[in-house]
């Protein structure tokens, strides 16, 4: 059981921030994500909105969870569980402003991958 949990919490995830204002730079996004110390963030893509809100864009990225070097492992596991259960995690980037971090994949396919 412990081995199954360890592999469950150590996999790569595709995540997204559904709406990020254009004035927030890519470097600022990476710095904020890196400050969480949850793992290696890579393959960052910025996807502009084509309709409606043109003052923002969607950010997608991959993260390789880093459970062994995380300062607060319990917090990291709680983040992973919430994301894998289809919930969002709020990340404050400039108080009181925050991003909602969520899985890029539907929660049903996440559960199928874990079986």
C-alpha positions as CSV (number, residue, x, y, z in Angstrom):
1,X,0.0,0.0,0.0
2,X,2.8,2.5,0.9
3,X,4.5,1.8,-2.5
4,X,1.2,2.4,-4.3
5,X,0.8,5.7,-2.5
6,X,4.4,6.7,-3.2
7,X,3.9,6.1,-6.9
8,X,0.5,7.8,-6.9
9,X,2.1,11.0,-5.5
10,X,5.3,11.0,-7.6
11,X,3.9,11.1,-11.2
12,X,4.0,13.9,-13.6
13,X,0.8,16.0,-14.0
14,X,-0.5,18.3,-16.7
15,X,-1.9,21.4,-15.0
16,X,-3.4,24.7,-16.0
17,X,-4.3,28.1,-14.8
18,X,-7.4,28.9,-16.7
19,X,-7.1,32.7,-16.7
20,X,-4.0,34.8,-16.2
21,X,-3.9,38.6,-16.9
22,X,-1.6,39.7,-19.7
23,X,0.3,42.0,-17.4
24,X,1.6,39.0,-15.5
25,X,4.8,38.0,-17.2
26,X,5.8,34.4,-18.0
27,X,8.9,34.8,-15.7
28,X,6.6,35.9,-12.8
29,X,4.4,32.8,-13.4
30,X,7.4,30.5,-13.3
31,X,8.9,32.2,-10.3
32,X,5.6,31.9,-8.4
33,X,5.2,28.2,-9.3
34,X,8.9,27.5,-8.4
35,X,8.4,29.2,-5.0
36,X,5.9,26.5,-4.1
37,X,8.8,24.0,-4.2
38,X,6.5,21.2,-5.4
39,X,8.6,20.0,-8.3
40,X,10.0,20.7,-11.7
41,X,7.8,22.9,-13.9
42,X,8.3,22.6,-17.6
43,X,6.6,22.7,-21.0
44,X,4.8,26.0,-20.2
45,X,2.4,27.2,-22.9
46,X,0.5,30.4,-23.1
47,X,-2.8,30.1,-24.9
48,X,-4.5,33.5,-25.8
49,X,-8.2,33.8,-25.5
50,X,-9.8,34.3,-29.0
51,X,-13.2,35.5,-27.8
52,X,-14.4,37.7,-25.0
53,X,-11.8,38.4,-22.4
54,X,-8.7,39.5,-24.5
55,X,-6.9,40.8,-21.4
56,X,-6.0,37.3,-20.2
57,X,-4.7,34.0,-21.4
58,X,-4.7,30.4,-20.3
59,X,-1.4,28.9,-19.0
60,X,-0.8,25.1,-19.3
61,X,2.3,23.3,-18.0
62,X,3.6,20.1,-16.7
63,X,5.0,19.4,-13.2
64,X,7.1,16.5,-12.0
65,X,6.1,16.3,-8.4
66,X,9.0,16.4,-6.0
67,X,7.8,14.7,-2.8
68,X,11.2,13.9,-1.4
69,X,12.5,17.5,-1.4
70,X,9.3,19.2,-0.5
71,X,9.4,21.4,2.6
72,X,5.8,20.5,3.6
73,X,5.0,17.0,2.2
74,X,1.6,17.0,3.8
75,X,0.6,20.2,2.0
76,X,2.0,18.8,-1.3
77,X,0.0,15.6,-1.0
78,X,-3.2,17.6,-0.2
79,X,-2.6,19.7,-3.3
80,X,-2.1,16.6,-5.4
81,X,-5.2,15.0,-4.0
82,X,-7.4,18.0,-4.6
83,X,-6.2,18.4,-8.2
84,X,-6.7,14.7,-8.9
85,X,-10.2,14.8,-7.4
86,X,-11.1,17.5,-10.0
87,X,-10.9,20.4,-7.5
88,X,-8.9,23.6,-7.8
89,X,-6.0,24.8,-5.7
90,X,-5.7,28.6,-5.1
91,X,-2.2,30.1,-5.5
92,X,-1.8,33.6,-4.2
93,X,0.6,35.5,-6.5
94,X,0.0,39.0,-5.4
95,X,-2.2,39.3,-2.3
96,X,-5.2,39.3,-2.5
97,X,-5.0,38.1,-6.1
98,X,-4.8,34.4,-6.8
99,X,-4.8,31.8,-9.6
100,X,-6.9,28.7,-9.6
101,X,-4.6,25.8,-10.5
102,X,-6.4,22.6,-11.8
103,X,-5.7,19.5,-13.8
104,X,-5.7,19.9,-17.5
105,X,-7.3,16.4,-17.8
106,X,-10.8,15.4,-16.7
107,X,-10.8,13.8,-13.3
108,X,-12.4,10.6,-14.7
109,X,-9.3,10.0,-16.8
110,X,-7.0,10.7,-13.9
111,X,-8.7,8.0,-11.8
112,X,-8.5,5.5,-14.7
113,X,-4.7,6.2,-14.9
114,X,-4.3,5.3,-11.2
115,X,-5.9,1.9,-11.5
